[in-house]
Every structure is written in C-alpha cells, then in structure tokens.
C-alpha cells in the first residue's frame, strides 16, 4: 500500500500543488480528530490524503479557475468523487473508496468515517486561501457553518474544533 500511496501523492503533487496541500491539511485534521475520538489515526490520515484522488482526472484548467465555475464545469468537478472511488477500488484500496465517493454528500446518514473526512475537508476548504473564487472564513465561522448544516454528528464537529485548536497550538510552539 505504501508504494501505491506514494505514487498517488507524487501524481497529485505533479498535477496540482494546491490539491496536494489541501489533501495533506485534511489528512492532518483527520488524524487529530481520529486520535481524539479513539479511532485509527493511520487509517484517517490515509483517508484524508486520498479523499480527492479523483481530481487527478479533472483538467488543471478547471482546478485552477479563479472565477465561479459554470454548470457543466461543476458537473465535471463533482465527478471527482466517483472517479476517486473507482481509482481506489482498481488499486485495491477499497477501504477508502466509500469515503472518496461520499465525502461531498450533505446528508445526515453518512457513515462516521465519511463524516470525519467530510468535516475536515469542508473546514479546510472554508478557511484556506487556496480557494481563489471564494474568500476564506475564520475557523470559528467555519465551525459555526458546520453546526448550521445540521448533518454531522456533534462529536465529529467537536473533534474538529479540538483538532483545529491543537494545530494552532503546535504552530505557536
């Protein structure tokens, strides 16, 4: 699995540095969340790294867009979830395919594993400068928005809030 993971990360880096940075940030958040929830940290680190692997099949011109994307482009971008799930299945990484497939589904019945990655993904996207088409929000605003969505289990959002504070503390030290 390590060789496959290394090759996927190398491809992500070569395709789009922002894609890799985003995935690394999501992986860090997922790892701390998993630790705080008493779950498998290595699994969630890997899940965070691979959640957007389907974006390897999205044209760079679309990933790099700095304006609001159109309807057709949005459909292409949305397809990255199913493409990622298929890539992971083909590579024998089935344990991560459901997370890749469902991490953008905004429904309250998502498995806990998907919720952890989805919350980390949404938080990272909302607070990051890399989204050129949308201004970042503060960590508090992002967490408040996740609560307002009313689709994630409270312990997942609480674990995110703790993880975010842990990352801030690490940066300050």
C-alpha positions in Angstrom: 0.0 0.0 0.0 2.9 2.4 0.7 4.2 2.3 -2.8 0.7 2.9 -4.2 0.1 5.8 -1.8 3.5 7.3 -2.7 2.7 7.1 -6.4 -0.7 8.7 -5.9 0.8 11.6 -3.8 3.5 12.1 -6.4 0.9 12.3 -9.1 -1.2 14.7 -7.1 1.9 16.9 -6.5 2.8 16.9 -10.2 -0.7 17.7 -11.2 -1.5 20.5 -8.8 0.4 21.6 -5.7 -2.8 23.1 -4.2 -4.5 19.6 -4.5 -1.7 18.0 -2.6 -1.5 20.8 0.1 -5.3 20.6 0.6 -5.1 16.8 1.0 -2.2 17.0 3.4 -4.1 19.5 5.5 -7.2 17.4 5.5 -5.1 14.4 6.5 -3.6 16.2 9.5 -7.1 17.3 10.7 -8.4 13.8 10.2 -5.5 12.3 12.2 -6.0 14.5 15.2 -9.8 14.1 15.0 -9.4 10.3 14.9 -6.9 10.4 17.9 -9.4 12.5 19.9 -12.2 10.0 19.0 -10.1 7.0 19.9 -10.1 5.8 16.3 -7.3 4.5 13.9 -5.2 7.5 13.2 -3.3 5.9 10.3 -6.5 5.0 8.5 -7.8 8.5 8.8 -4.5 10.1 7.7 -4.6 8.0 4.6 -8.3 8.6 4.1 -7.6 12.4 4.3 -4.8 12.1 1.7 -6.9 10.1 -0.7 -10.4 11.7 -0.4 -9.8 13.9 -3.5 -7.7 11.5 -5.6 -10.4 11.6 -8.3 -9.3 15.2 -9.0 -6.3 13.6 -10.8 -8.8 13.2 -13.7 -10.1 16.7 -13.6 -8.5 19.1 -16.0 -6.0 21.5 -14.4 -7.7 24.5 -16.1 -10.8 23.7 -14.0 -8.9 23.1 -10.8 -7.1 26.4 -11.2 -10.1 28.5 -12.0 -10.2 31.8 -10.1 -13.8 32.6 -11.0 -17.1 31.0 -10.3 -17.4 27.8 -12.4 -20.3 27.1 -14.8 -22.9 24.4 -14.6 -21.1 22.0 -17.0 -17.8 22.6 -15.2 -19.4 22.0 -11.9 -20.6 18.6 -13.1 -17.1 17.6 -14.2 -15.7 18.7 -10.8 -18.4 16.8 -8.9 -17.5 13.7 -10.8 -14.1 13.5 -9.0 -15.9 11.7 -6.1 -17.0 8.8 -8.2 -13.7 8.8 -10.2 -11.8 8.7 -7.0 -13.8 5.8 -5.6 -13.2 3.8 -8.8 -9.4 4.6 -8.8 -9.2 3.4 -5.2 -11.1 0.2 -6.0 -8.9 -0.5 -9.0 -5.8 -0.1 -6.9 -7.1 -2.4 -4.2 -7.8 0.4 -1.7 -11.5 -0.4 -1.3 -11.4 0.6 2.4 -11.1 4.2 1.2 -13.4 4.2 -1.8 -16.7 4.9 0.1 -15.1 7.9 1.7 -13.9 9.2 -1.7 -17.4 8.6 -3.2 -19.5 10.2 -0.4 -17.3 13.0 1.1 -19.3 15.7 -0.7 -22.8 14.2 0.1 -24.6 16.5 2.5 -26.9 14.1 4.2 -27.3 13.2 7.8 -27.0 9.4 7.2 -23.3 9.4 6.2 -21.1 6.7 7.9 -18.9 8.1 10.7 -15.8 7.6 8.6 -17.1 9.7 5.8 -18.3 12.4 8.3 -14.8 12.7 9.7 -13.2 13.3 6.4 -16.1 15.4 5.1 -15.9 17.8 8.1 -12.2 18.1 7.8 -12.4 18.7 4.0 -15.1 21.4 4.4 -13.3 23.1 7.2 -10.0 23.2 5.3 -11.7 24.5 2.2 -13.6 27.2 4.0 -10.6 28.5 5.9 -7.9 28.2 3.2 -6.6 30.9 0.9 -6.3 28.4 -2.0 -10.0 28.8 -3.0 -9.4 31.7 -5.3 -13.1 32.0 -6.1 -14.2 32.4 -2.5 -12.9 34.4 0.4 -11.7 32.3 3.4 -13.6 32.5 6.7 -12.3 32.2 10.2 -12.1 28.9 12.0 -14.9 29.9 14.2 -17.1 30.9 11.3 -16.3 27.6 9.5 -17.2 25.6 12.6 -20.4 27.6 13.1 -21.3 26.8 9.5 -20.7 23.1 10.0 -23.1 23.2 13.0 -25.7 25.1 11.0 -25.7 22.4 8.3 -27.2 20.0 10.9 -25.9 16.9 9.1 -22.8 15.9 11.1 -22.7 14.1 14.4 -21.9 16.6 17.2 -18.9 14.6 18.3 -17.3 14.9 14.8 -17.6 18.7 14.9 -16.4 18.8 18.4 -13.4 16.7 17.4 -12.7 19.1 14.6 -12.8 22.1 16.9 -10.3 20.4 19.2 -8.1 19.3 16.3 -8.0 22.9 15.0 -7.0 24.2 18.4 -4.3 21.6 18.6 -2.9 22.6 15.2 -2.9 26.3 16.3 -1.0 25.4 19.5 1.6 23.4 17.5 2.1 26.3 15.2 2.6 28.7 18.1 5.3 26.4 19.7 
